[in-house]
Amino acid sequence: MNAFTDAAYNMAAVSATVALYRALVKKGVLAREEAMQILLDEAVAQAIKAEAEAQEPRARMGVNRQCA
């Protein structure tokens, strides 16, 4: 796959996740603050992972453990 396709899949996944969280918040199942914290935590974890992979591809395993 090329970079455009990868980005499109990522954007679709983010859109679906946000739609799900909106529905859960609207129904009162999930607090808005909790949904925002989950999204922000995942964004930070992905940014750390991407930075580590850019610096050294072999660092992926250690970074995945740290992000979890």
C-alpha positions in Angstrom: 0.0 0.0 0.0 1.1 3.5 -0.5 1.1 6.4 1.9 -2.2 7.8 0.6 -4.0 4.5 1.2 -2.4 4.2 4.7 -3.6 7.7 5.6 -7.1 7.0 4.3 -7.4 3.9 6.4 -6.1 5.7 9.5 -8.6 8.6 8.9 -11.5 6.1 8.5 -10.5 4.4 11.7 -10.3 7.7 13.6 -13.7 8.8 12.2 -15.4 5.5 13.2 -13.9 5.7 16.7 -15.0 9.3 17.2 -18.5 8.4 15.9 -18.7 5.5 18.4 -17.5 7.7 21.3 -20.0 10.4 20.4 -22.9 7.8 20.4 -21.7 6.4 23.8 -21.4 9.9 25.3 -24.9 10.9 23.9 -26.5 7.8 25.5 -24.7 8.5 28.8 -22.7 5.3 28.8 -19.3 7.1 28.6 -18.4 10.4 30.2 -17.2 13.1 27.8 -14.0 13.7 29.7 -13.2 9.9 29.8 -13.7 9.7 26.0 -11.4 12.6 25.4 -8.8 11.1 27.7 -8.9 7.8 25.9 -8.4 9.5 22.5 -5.6 11.7 23.8 -3.8 8.8 25.4 -3.9 6.8 22.2 -2.7 9.8 20.1 0.3 10.2 22.4 1.1 6.5 22.3 1.0 6.5 18.5 3.2 9.6 18.4 5.8 8.0 20.7 5.7 4.9 18.6 6.1 6.8 15.3 9.0 8.8 16.7 10.8 5.7 18.0 10.4 4.0 14.6 11.7 7.0 12.8 14.8 7.0 15.0 15.4 3.2 15.0 13.2 0.5 13.5 14.4 -2.1 16.0 13.1 0.0 18.9 9.5 -1.0 18.0 9.1 -3.8 20.6 10.3 -1.8 23.6 8.1 1.2 22.6 5.0 -1.0 22.2 5.5 -2.3 25.7 6.0 1.2 27.1 2.9 2.6 25.4 0.7 -0.2 26.7 
